[in-house]
Amino acid sequence: MPNSTTKTPSTGLYFPGTAGSPASSNEERPLYAYIERTMEGIEDYARREPWAFATWVFGVGFVLGWKLKPW
């Protein structure tokens, strides 16, 4: 019987979407659904309130740039 999992012999890494790989397990699907719903909510907010969204993005970028400056 052939093995249904595609695994590289040297690294032991699984290819996504193959049978038996961690990406196809049922435990991780709720996380992907949660991330997808969150991204849809952010996109919806950006469409409804473009100026407020742009202000938030600018503010977060400014603070991150200020705190992560190289000097």
N, CA, C and O atoms as a Maestro MAE file, in Angstrom:
{
 s_m_m2io_version
 :::
 2.0.0
}

f_m_ct {
 s_m_title
 :::
 protein
 m_atom[284] {
  # First column is atom index #
  i_m_mmod_type
  r_m_x_coord
  r_m_y_coord
  r_m_z_coord
  i_m_residue_number
  s_m_chain_name
  s_m_pdb_residue_name
  s_m_pdb_atom_name
  i_m_atomic_number
  :::
  1 25 0.849 -1.171 0.000 1 A "MET " " N  " 7
  2 3 0.000 0.000 0.000 1 A "MET " " CA " 6
  3 2 0.900 1.242 0.000 1 A "MET " " C  " 6
  4 15 1.771 1.351 0.863 1 A "MET " " O  " 8
  5 25 0.722 2.176 -0.934 2 A "PRO " " N  " 7
  6 3 1.578 3.374 -0.989 2 A "PRO " " CA " 6
  7 2 1.261 4.337 0.143 2 A "PRO " " C  " 6
  8 15 0.139 4.409 0.643 2 A "PRO " " O  " 8
  9 25 2.285 5.064 0.521 3 A "ASN " " N  " 7
  10 3 2.148 6.066 1.570 3 A "ASN " " CA " 6
  11 2 1.470 7.304 0.991 3 A "ASN " " C  " 6
  12 15 1.895 7.802 -0.052 3 A "ASN " " O  " 8
  13 25 0.422 7.812 1.645 4 A "SER " " N  " 7
  14 3 -0.320 8.953 1.115 4 A "SER " " CA " 6
  15 2 0.272 10.289 1.546 4 A "SER " " C  " 6
  16 15 -0.185 11.338 1.090 4 A "SER " " O  " 8
  17 25 1.281 10.272 2.416 5 A "THR " " N  " 7
  18 3 1.899 11.502 2.877 5 A "THR " " CA " 6
  19 2 3.157 11.768 2.069 5 A "THR " " C  " 6
  20 15 4.008 10.889 1.936 5 A "THR " " O  " 8
  21 25 3.280 12.958 1.535 6 A "THR " " N  " 7
  22 3 4.479 13.329 0.803 6 A "THR " " CA " 6
  23 2 5.410 14.054 1.760 6 A "THR " " C  " 6
  24 15 5.100 15.137 2.256 6 A "THR " " O  " 8
  25 25 6.556 13.435 2.009 7 A "LYS " " N  " 7
  26 3 7.495 13.961 2.987 7 A "LYS " " CA " 6
  27 2 8.882 13.944 2.367 7 A "LYS " " C  " 6
  28 15 9.277 12.950 1.759 7 A "LYS " " O  " 8
  29 25 9.621 15.032 2.515 8 A "THR " " N  " 7
  30 3 10.983 15.038 1.997 8 A "THR " " CA " 6
  31 2 11.860 14.207 2.925 8 A "THR " " C  " 6
  32 15 11.786 14.362 4.144 8 A "THR " " O  " 8
  33 25 12.687 13.332 2.367 9 A "PRO " " N  " 7
  34 3 13.463 12.439 3.213 9 A "PRO " " CA " 6
  35 2 14.508 13.154 4.064 9 A "PRO " " C  " 6
  36 15 14.732 12.757 5.208 9 A "PRO " " O  " 8
  37 25 15.150 14.193 3.544 10 A "SER " " N  " 7
  38 3 16.241 14.811 4.286 10 A "SER " " CA " 6
  39 2 15.767 15.777 5.369 10 A "SER " " C  " 6
  40 15 16.384 15.849 6.432 10 A "SER " " O  " 8
  41 25 14.690 16.519 5.126 11 A "THR " " N  " 7
  42 3 14.270 17.532 6.083 11 A "THR " " CA " 6
  43 2 13.091 17.110 6.936 11 A "THR " " C  " 6
  44 15 12.908 17.640 8.031 11 A "THR " " O  " 8
  45 25 12.290 16.173 6.466 12 A "GLY " " N  " 7
  46 3 11.120 15.754 7.212 12 A "GLY " " CA " 6
  47 2 9.979 16.745 7.130 12 A "GLY " " C  " 6
  48 15 9.058 16.690 7.945 12 A "GLY " " O  " 8
  49 25 10.018 17.655 6.160 13 A "LEU " " N  " 7
  50 3 8.961 18.650 6.015 13 A "LEU " " CA " 6
  51 2 7.809 18.087 5.206 13 A "LEU " " C  " 6
  52 15 8.018 17.293 4.290 13 A "LEU " " O  " 8
  53 25 6.599 18.492 5.539 14 A "TYR " " N  " 7
  54 3 5.409 18.071 4.813 14 A "TYR " " CA " 6
  55 2 5.041 19.127 3.786 14 A "TYR " " C  " 6
  56 15 5.183 20.325 4.032 14 A "TYR " " O  " 8
  57 25 4.575 18.680 2.648 15 A "PHE " " N  " 7
  58 3 4.063 19.602 1.646 15 A "PHE " " CA " 6
  59 2 2.619 19.923 1.984 15 A "PHE " " C  " 6
  60 15 1.853 19.008 2.285 15 A "PHE " " O  " 8
  61 25 2.215 21.196 1.946 16 A "PRO " " N  " 7
  62 3 0.842 21.563 2.295 16 A "PRO " " CA " 6
  63 2 -0.164 20.930 1.352 16 A "PRO " " C  " 6
  64 15 0.073 20.806 0.150 16 A "PRO " " O  " 8
  65 25 -1.290 20.531 1.924 17 A "GLY " " N  " 7
  66 3 -2.373 19.995 1.140 17 A "GLY " " CA " 6
  67 2 -2.280 18.515 0.858 17 A "GLY " " C  " 6
  68 15 -3.188 17.952 0.246 17 A "GLY " " O  " 8
  69 25 -1.209 17.862 1.286 18 A "THR " " N  " 7
  70 3 -1.111 16.427 1.068 18 A "THR " " CA " 6
  71 2 -1.800 15.704 2.206 18 A "THR " " C  " 6
  72 15 -1.916 16.232 3.312 18 A "THR " " O  " 8
  73 25 -2.254 14.504 1.931 19 A "ALA " " N  " 7
  74 3 -2.960 13.724 2.942 19 A "ALA " " CA " 6
  75 2 -2.016 13.411 4.097 19 A "ALA " " C  " 6
  76 15 -0.883 12.983 3.879 19 A "ALA " " O  " 8
  77 25 -2.478 13.623 5.313 20 A "GLY " " N  " 7
  78 3 -1.674 13.328 6.487 20 A "GLY " " CA " 6
  79 2 -0.787 14.466 6.935 20 A "GLY " " C  " 6
  80 15 -0.165 14.374 7.994 20 A "GLY " " O  " 8
  81 25 -0.707 15.540 6.164 21 A "SER " " N  " 7
  82 3 0.128 16.660 6.575 21 A "SER " " CA " 6
  83 2 -0.599 17.471 7.636 21 A "SER " " C  " 6
  84 15 -1.828 17.451 7.690 21 A "SER " " O  " 8
  85 25 0.140 18.185 8.481 22 A "PRO " " N  " 7
  86 3 -0.517 18.980 9.517 22 A "PRO " " CA " 6
  87 2 -1.475 20.029 8.983 22 A "PRO " " C  " 6
  88 15 -2.425 20.390 9.677 22 A "PRO " " O  " 8
  89 25 -1.257 20.536 7.762 23 A "ALA " " N  " 7
  90 3 -2.131 21.574 7.210 23 A "ALA " " CA " 6
  91 2 -3.520 21.038 6.878 23 A "ALA " " C  " 6
  92 15 -4.470 21.815 6.781 23 A "ALA " " O  " 8
  93 25 -3.654 19.717 6.703 24 A "SER " " N  " 7
  94 3 -4.960 19.178 6.355 24 A "SER " " CA " 6
  95 2 -5.691 18.609 7.567 24 A "SER " " C  " 6
  96 15 -6.755 18.009 7.408 24 A "SER " " O  " 8
  97 25 -5.154 18.779 8.765 25 A "SER " " N  " 7
  98 3 -5.817 18.244 9.948 25 A "SER " " CA " 6
  99 2 -7.006 19.114 10.336 25 A "SER " " C  " 6
  100 15 -7.052 20.296 9.996 25 A "SER " " O  " 8
  101 25 -7.953 18.539 11.036 26 A "ASN " " N  " 7
  102 3 -9.166 19.256 11.421 26 A "ASN " " CA " 6
  103 2 -8.930 20.219 12.568 26 A "ASN " " C  " 6
  104 15 -9.752 21.109 12.785 26 A "ASN " " O  " 8
  105 25 -7.832 20.079 13.318 27 A "GLU " " N  " 7
  106 3 -7.594 20.970 14.455 27 A "GLU " " CA " 6
  107 2 -7.256 22.396 14.015 27 A "GLU " " C  " 6
  108 15 -7.550 23.344 14.743 27 A "GLU " " O  " 8
  109 25 -6.649 22.567 12.850 28 A "GLU " " N  " 7
  110 3 -6.204 23.897 12.432 28 A "GLU " " CA " 6
  111 2 -7.242 24.646 11.610 28 A "GLU " " C  " 6
  112 15 -7.075 25.848 11.399 28 A "GLU " " O  " 8
  113 25 -8.269 24.023 11.150 29 A "ARG " " N  " 7
  114 3 -9.261 24.698 10.320 29 A "ARG " " CA " 6
  115 2 -10.014 25.799 11.057 29 A "ARG " " C  " 6
  116 15 -10.274 26.837 10.448 29 A "ARG " " O  " 8
  117 25 -10.386 25.642 12.339 30 A "PRO " " N  " 7
  118 3 -11.049 26.765 13.022 30 A "PRO " " CA " 6
  119 2 -10.166 28.002 13.107 30 A "PRO " " C  " 6
  120 15 -10.675 29.122 13.046 30 A "PRO " " O  " 8
  121 25 -8.852 27.826 13.246 31 A "LEU " " N  " 7
  122 3 -7.948 28.973 13.286 31 A "LEU " " CA " 6
  123 2 -7.968 29.701 11.954 31 A "LEU " " C  " 6
  124 15 -8.033 30.930 11.921 31 A "LEU " " O  " 8
  125 25 -7.912 28.950 10.845 32 A "TYR " " N  " 7
  126 3 -7.952 29.584 9.534 32 A "TYR " " CA " 6
  127 2 -9.273 30.308 9.309 32 A "TYR " " C  " 6
  128 15 -9.299 31.389 8.721 32 A "TYR " " O  " 8
  129 25 -10.360 29.720 9.771 33 A "ALA " " N  " 7
  130 3 -11.668 30.360 9.629 33 A "ALA " " CA " 6
  131 2 -11.720 31.644 10.453 33 A "ALA " " C  " 6
  132 15 -12.275 32.646 10.002 33 A "ALA " " O  " 8
  133 25 -11.151 31.623 11.644 34 A "TYR " " N  " 7
  134 3 -11.110 32.817 12.495 34 A "TYR " " CA " 6
  135 2 -10.290 33.921 11.833 34 A "TYR " " C  " 6
  136 15 -10.704 35.081 11.821 34 A "TYR " " O  " 8
  137 25 -9.136 33.568 11.285 35 A "ILE " " N  " 7
  138 3 -8.286 34.558 10.616 35 A "ILE " " CA " 6
  139 2 -8.999 35.124 9.394 35 A "ILE " " C  " 6
  140 15 -8.935 36.325 9.132 35 A "ILE " " O  " 8
  141 25 -9.680 34.252 8.643 36 A "GLU " " N  " 7
  142 3 -10.401 34.717 7.455 36 A "GLU " " CA " 6
  143 2 -11.536 35.667 7.827 36 A "GLU " " C  " 6
  144 15 -11.729 36.685 7.163 36 A "GLU " " O  " 8
  145 25 -12.292 35.347 8.886 37 A "ARG " " N  " 7
  146 3 -13.370 36.244 9.328 37 A "ARG " " CA " 6
  147 2 -12.806 37.570 9.822 37 A "ARG " " C  " 6
  148 15 -13.395 38.622 9.573 37 A "ARG " " O  " 8
  149 25 -11.674 37.534 10.517 38 A "THR " " N  " 7
  150 3 -11.049 38.762 11.010 38 A "THR " " CA " 6
  151 2 -10.613 39.648 9.845 38 A "THR " " C  " 6
  152 15 -10.848 40.856 9.860 38 A "THR " " O  " 8
  153 25 -9.984 39.052 8.842 39 A "MET " " N  " 7
  154 3 -9.541 39.829 7.685 39 A "MET " " CA " 6
  155 2 -10.731 40.404 6.915 39 A "MET " " C  " 6
  156 15 -10.666 41.533 6.428 39 A "MET " " O  " 8
  157 25 -11.812 39.636 6.803 40 A "GLU " " N  " 7
  158 3 -13.011 40.160 6.143 40 A "GLU " " CA " 6
  159 2 -13.596 41.336 6.917 40 A "GLU " " C  " 6
  160 15 -14.079 42.294 6.313 40 A "GLU " " O  " 8
  161 25 -13.558 41.272 8.238 41 A "GLY " " N  " 7
  162 3 -14.040 42.377 9.057 41 A "GLY " " CA " 6
  163 2 -13.188 43.630 8.887 41 A "GLY " " C  " 6
  164 15 -13.709 44.744 8.821 41 A "GLY " " O  " 8
  165 25 -11.872 43.435 8.816 42 A "ILE " " N  " 7
  166 3 -10.971 44.577 8.617 42 A "ILE " " CA " 6
  167 2 -11.206 45.196 7.243 42 A "ILE " " C  " 6
  168 15 -11.253 46.420 7.115 42 A "ILE " " O  " 8
  169 25 -11.353 44.360 6.216 43 A "GLU " " N  " 7
  170 3 -11.622 44.875 4.872 43 A "GLU " " CA " 6
  171 2 -12.952 45.613 4.815 43 A "GLU " " C  " 6
  172 15 -13.059 46.654 4.167 43 A "GLU " " O  " 8
  173 25 -13.953 45.084 5.483 44 A "ASP " " N  " 7
  174 3 -15.269 45.738 5.514 44 A "ASP " " CA " 6
  175 2 -15.179 47.095 6.204 44 A "ASP " " C  " 6
  176 15 -15.752 48.073 5.725 44 A "ASP " " O  " 8
  177 25 -14.461 47.160 7.328 45 A "TYR " " N  " 7
  178 3 -14.284 48.430 8.036 45 A "TYR " " CA " 6
  179 2 -13.526 49.438 7.161 45 A "TYR " " C  " 6
  180 15 -13.860 50.622 7.138 45 A "TYR " " O  " 8
  181 25 -12.507 48.959 6.445 46 A "ALA " " N  " 7
  182 3 -11.731 49.854 5.577 46 A "ALA " " CA " 6
  183 2 -12.597 50.401 4.445 46 A "ALA " " C  " 6
  184 15 -12.405 51.539 4.018 46 A "ALA " " O  " 8
  185 25 -13.542 49.609 3.956 47 A "ARG " " N  " 7
  186 3 -14.438 50.102 2.899 47 A "ARG " " CA " 6
  187 2 -15.458 51.091 3.435 47 A "ARG " " C  " 6
  188 15 -15.791 52.069 2.765 47 A "ARG " " O  " 8
  189 25 -15.964 50.839 4.658 48 A "ARG " " N  " 7
  190 3 -16.980 51.718 5.232 48 A "ARG " " CA " 6
  191 2 -16.381 53.018 5.758 48 A "ARG " " C  " 6
  192 15 -16.990 54.077 5.607 48 A "ARG " " O  " 8
  193 25 -15.212 52.961 6.368 49 A "GLU " " N  " 7
  194 3 -14.571 54.114 7.007 49 A "GLU " " CA " 6
  195 2 -13.133 54.282 6.511 49 A "GLU " " C  " 6
  196 15 -12.194 54.032 7.267 49 A "GLU " " O  " 8
  197 25 -12.943 54.705 5.249 50 A "PRO " " N  " 7
  198 3 -11.575 54.762 4.716 50 A "PRO " " CA " 6
  199 2 -10.676 55.766 5.434 50 A "PRO " " C  " 6
  200 15 -9.485 55.506 5.606 50 A "PRO " " O  " 8
  201 25 -11.222 56.908 5.858 51 A "TRP " " N  " 7
  202 3 -10.376 57.906 6.525 51 A "TRP " " CA " 6
  203 2 -9.952 57.439 7.913 51 A "TRP " " C  " 6
  204 15 -8.801 57.623 8.308 51 A "TRP " " O  " 8
  205 25 -10.866 56.845 8.641 52 A "ALA " " N  " 7
  206 3 -10.523 56.332 9.968 52 A "ALA " " CA " 6
  207 2 -9.511 55.196 9.858 52 A "ALA " " C  " 6
  208 15 -8.566 55.125 10.645 52 A "ALA " " O  " 8
  209 25 -9.706 54.306 8.885 53 A "PHE " " N  " 7
  210 3 -8.772 53.203 8.693 53 A "PHE " " CA " 6
  211 2 -7.394 53.722 8.313 53 A "PHE " " C  " 6
  212 15 -6.386 53.241 8.832 53 A "PHE " " O  " 8
  213 25 -7.339 54.697 7.415 54 A "ALA " " N  " 7
  214 3 -6.051 55.276 7.012 54 A "ALA " " CA " 6
  215 2 -5.359 55.940 8.200 54 A "ALA " " C  " 6
  216 15 -4.137 55.865 8.326 54 A "ALA " " O  " 8
  217 25 -6.122 56.580 9.059 55 A "THR " " N  " 7
  218 3 -5.546 57.209 10.250 55 A "THR " " CA " 6
  219 2 -4.957 56.161 11.183 55 A "THR " " C  " 6
  220 15 -3.855 56.339 11.702 55 A "THR " " O  " 8
  221 25 -5.683 55.073 11.400 56 A "TRP " " N  " 7
  222 3 -5.163 53.990 12.248 56 A "TRP " " CA " 6
  223 2 -3.890 53.388 11.665 56 A "TRP " " C  " 6
  224 15 -2.923 53.158 12.391 56 A "TRP " " O  " 8
  225 25 -3.884 53.133 10.364 57 A "VAL " " N  " 7
  226 3 -2.709 52.540 9.729 57 A "VAL " " CA " 6
  227 2 -1.523 53.495 9.834 57 A "VAL " " C  " 6
  228 15 -0.411 53.067 10.142 57 A "VAL " " O  " 8
  229 25 -1.749 54.777 9.581 58 A "PHE " " N  " 7
  230 3 -0.682 55.765 9.699 58 A "PHE " " CA " 6
  231 2 -0.162 55.829 11.132 58 A "PHE " " C  " 6
  232 15 1.049 55.865 11.347 58 A "PHE " " O  " 8
  233 25 -1.057 55.843 12.108 59 A "GLY " " N  " 7
  234 3 -0.650 55.923 13.510 59 A "GLY " " CA " 6
  235 2 0.146 54.707 13.952 59 A "GLY " " C  " 6
  236 15 1.172 54.845 14.618 59 A "GLY " " O  " 8
  237 25 -0.314 53.528 13.591 60 A "VAL " " N  " 7
  238 3 0.416 52.311 13.958 60 A "VAL " " CA " 6
  239 2 1.781 52.293 13.269 60 A "VAL " " C  " 6
  240 15 2.782 51.934 13.888 60 A "VAL " " O  " 8
  241 25 1.827 52.674 12.005 61 A "GLY " " N  " 7
  242 3 3.109 52.730 11.287 61 A "GLY " " CA " 6
  243 2 4.051 53.746 11.893 61 A "GLY " " C  " 6
  244 15 5.252 53.494 11.987 61 A "GLY " " O  " 8
  245 25 3.531 54.889 12.305 62 A "PHE " " N  " 7
  246 3 4.369 55.913 12.922 62 A "PHE " " CA " 6
  247 2 4.968 55.410 14.239 62 A "PHE " " C  " 6
  248 15 6.163 55.578 14.484 62 A "PHE " " O  " 8
  249 25 4.147 54.802 15.075 63 A "VAL " " N  " 7
  250 3 4.634 54.307 16.370 63 A "VAL " " CA " 6
  251 2 5.643 53.177 16.169 63 A "VAL " " C  " 6
  252 15 6.680 53.151 16.832 63 A "VAL " " O  " 8
  253 25 5.352 52.253 15.269 64 A "LEU " " N  " 7
  254 3 6.309 51.170 15.025 64 A "LEU " " CA " 6
  255 2 7.617 51.704 14.457 64 A "LEU " " C  " 6
  256 15 8.693 51.275 14.873 64 A "LEU " " O  " 8
  257 25 7.538 52.629 13.518 65 A "GLY " " N  " 7
  258 3 8.757 53.220 12.977 65 A "GLY " " CA " 6
  259 2 9.549 53.974 14.020 65 A "GLY " " C  " 6
  260 15 10.780 53.947 14.006 65 A "GLY " " O  " 8
  261 25 8.868 54.641 14.918 66 A "TRP " " N  " 7
  262 3 9.530 55.397 15.981 66 A "TRP " " CA " 6
  263 2 10.208 54.457 16.970 66 A "TRP " " C  " 6
  264 15 11.341 54.703 17.382 66 A "TRP " " O  " 8
  265 25 9.528 53.393 17.351 67 A "LYS " " N  " 7
  266 3 10.077 52.457 18.338 67 A "LYS " " CA " 6
  267 2 11.127 51.520 17.750 67 A "LYS " " C  " 6
  268 15 11.997 51.044 18.480 67 A "LYS " " O  " 8
  269 25 11.068 51.248 16.464 68 A "LEU " " N  " 7
  270 3 11.998 50.298 15.852 68 A "LEU " " CA " 6
  271 2 13.097 50.973 15.051 68 A "LEU " " C  " 6
  272 15 13.760 50.314 14.249 68 A "LEU " " O  " 8
  273 25 13.305 52.253 15.243 69 A "LYS " " N  " 7
  274 3 14.333 52.953 14.479 69 A "LYS " " CA " 6
  275 2 15.703 52.363 14.800 69 A "LYS " " C  " 6
  276 15 15.948 51.944 15.932 69 A "LYS " " O  " 8
  277 25 16.595 52.327 13.812 70 A "PRO " " N  " 7
  278 3 17.884 51.658 14.001 70 A "PRO " " CA " 6
  279 2 18.877 52.398 14.901 70 A "PRO " " C  " 6
  280 15 19.869 51.795 15.313 70 A "PRO " " O  " 8
  281 25 18.663 53.637 15.215 71 A "TRP " " N  " 7
  282 3 19.613 54.355 16.067 71 A "TRP " " CA " 6
  283 2 19.004 54.775 17.321 71 A "TRP " " C  " 6
  284 15 19.669 55.392 18.153 71 A "TRP " " O  " 8
  :::
 }
 m_bond[283] {
  # First column is bond index #
  i_m_from
  i_m_to
  i_m_order
  :::
  1 1 2 1
  2 2 3 1
  3 3 4 2
  4 3 5 1
  5 5 6 1
  6 6 7 1
  7 7 8 2
  8 7 9 1
  9 9 10 1
  10 10 11 1
  11 11 12 2
  12 11 13 1
  13 13 14 1
  14 14 15 1
  15 15 16 2
  16 15 17 1
  17 17 18 1
  18 18 19 1
  19 19 20 2
  20 19 21 1
  21 21 22 1
  22 22 23 1
  23 23 24 2
  24 23 25 1
  25 25 26 1
  26 26 27 1
  27 27 28 2
  28 27 29 1
  29 29 30 1
  30 30 31 1
  31 31 32 2
  32 31 33 1
  33 33 34 1
  34 34 35 1
  35 35 36 2
  36 35 37 1
  37 37 38 1
  38 38 39 1
  39 39 40 2
  40 39 41 1
  41 41 42 1
  42 42 43 1
  43 43 44 2
  44 43 45 1
  45 45 46 1
  46 46 47 1
  47 47 48 2
  48 47 49 1
  49 49 50 1
  50 50 51 1
  51 51 52 2
  52 51 53 1
  53 53 54 1
  54 54 55 1
  55 55 56 2
  56 55 57 1
  57 57 58 1
  58 58 59 1
  59 59 60 2
  60 59 61 1
  61 61 62 1
  62 62 63 1
  63 63 64 2
  64 63 65 1
  65 65 66 1
  66 66 67 1
  67 67 68 2
  68 67 69 1
  69 69 70 1
  70 70 71 1
  71 71 72 2
  72 71 73 1
  73 73 74 1
  74 74 75 1
  75 75 76 2
  76 75 77 1
  77 77 78 1
  78 78 79 1
  79 79 80 2
  80 79 81 1
  81 81 82 1
  82 82 83 1
  83 83 84 2
  84 83 85 1
  85 85 86 1
  86 86 87 1
  87 87 88 2
  88 87 89 1
  89 89 90 1
  90 90 91 1
  91 91 92 2
  92 91 93 1
  93 93 94 1
  94 94 95 1
  95 95 96 2
  96 95 97 1
  97 97 98 1
  98 98 99 1
  99 99 100 2
  100 99 101 1
  101 101 102 1
  102 102 103 1
  103 103 104 2
  104 103 105 1
  105 105 106 1
  106 106 107 1
  107 107 108 2
  108 107 109 1
  109 109 110 1
  110 110 111 1
  111 111 112 2
  112 111 113 1
  113 113 114 1
  114 114 115 1
  115 115 116 2
  116 115 117 1
  117 117 118 1
  118 118 119 1
  119 119 120 2
  120 119 121 1
  121 121 122 1
  122 122 123 1
  123 123 124 2
  124 123 125 1
  125 125 126 1
  126 126 127 1
  127 127 128 2
  128 127 129 1
  129 129 130 1
  130 130 131 1
  131 131 132 2
  132 131 133 1
  133 133 134 1
  134 134 135 1
  135 135 136 2
  136 135 137 1
  137 137 138 1
  138 138 139 1
  139 139 140 2
  140 139 141 1
  141 141 142 1
  142 142 143 1
  143 143 144 2
  144 143 145 1
  145 145 146 1
  146 146 147 1
  147 147 148 2
  148 147 149 1
  149 149 150 1
  150 150 151 1
  151 151 152 2
  152 151 153 1
  153 153 154 1
  154 154 155 1
  155 155 156 2
  156 155 157 1
  157 157 158 1
  158 158 159 1
  159 159 160 2
  160 159 161 1
  161 161 162 1
  162 162 163 1
  163 163 164 2
  164 163 165 1
  165 165 166 1
  166 166 167 1
  167 167 168 2
  168 167 169 1
  169 169 170 1
  170 170 171 1
  171 171 172 2
  172 171 173 1
  173 173 174 1
  174 174 175 1
  175 175 176 2
  176 175 177 1
  177 177 178 1
  178 178 179 1
  179 179 180 2
  180 179 181 1
  181 181 182 1
  182 182 183 1
  183 183 184 2
  184 183 185 1
  185 185 186 1
  186 186 187 1
  187 187 188 2
  188 187 189 1
  189 189 190 1
  190 190 191 1
  191 191 192 2
  192 191 193 1
  193 193 194 1
  194 194 195 1
  195 195 196 2
  196 195 197 1
  197 197 198 1
  198 198 199 1
  199 199 200 2
  200 199 201 1
  201 201 202 1
  202 202 203 1
  203 203 204 2
  204 203 205 1
  205 205 206 1
  206 206 207 1
  207 207 208 2
  208 207 209 1
  209 209 210 1
  210 210 211 1
  211 211 212 2
  212 211 213 1
  213 213 214 1
  214 214 215 1
  215 215 216 2
  216 215 217 1
  217 217 218 1
  218 218 219 1
  219 219 220 2
  220 219 221 1
  221 221 222 1
  222 222 223 1
  223 223 224 2
  224 223 225 1
  225 225 226 1
  226 226 227 1
  227 227 228 2
  228 227 229 1
  229 229 230 1
  230 230 231 1
  231 231 232 2
  232 231 233 1
  233 233 234 1
  234 234 235 1
  235 235 236 2
  236 235 237 1
  237 237 238 1
  238 238 239 1
  239 239 240 2
  240 239 241 1
  241 241 242 1
  242 242 243 1
  243 243 244 2
  244 243 245 1
  245 245 246 1
  246 246 247 1
  247 247 248 2
  248 247 249 1
  249 249 250 1
  250 250 251 1
  251 251 252 2
  252 251 253 1
  253 253 254 1
  254 254 255 1
  255 255 256 2
  256 255 257 1
  257 257 258 1
  258 258 259 1
  259 259 260 2
  260 259 261 1
  261 261 262 1
  262 262 263 1
  263 263 264 2
  264 263 265 1
  265 265 266 1
  266 266 267 1
  267 267 268 2
  268 267 269 1
  269 269 270 1
  270 270 271 1
  271 271 272 2
  272 271 273 1
  273 273 274 1
  274 274 275 1
  275 275 276 2
  276 275 277 1
  277 277 278 1
  278 278 279 1
  279 279 280 2
  280 279 281 1
  281 281 282 1
  282 282 283 1
  283 283 284 2
  :::
 }
}
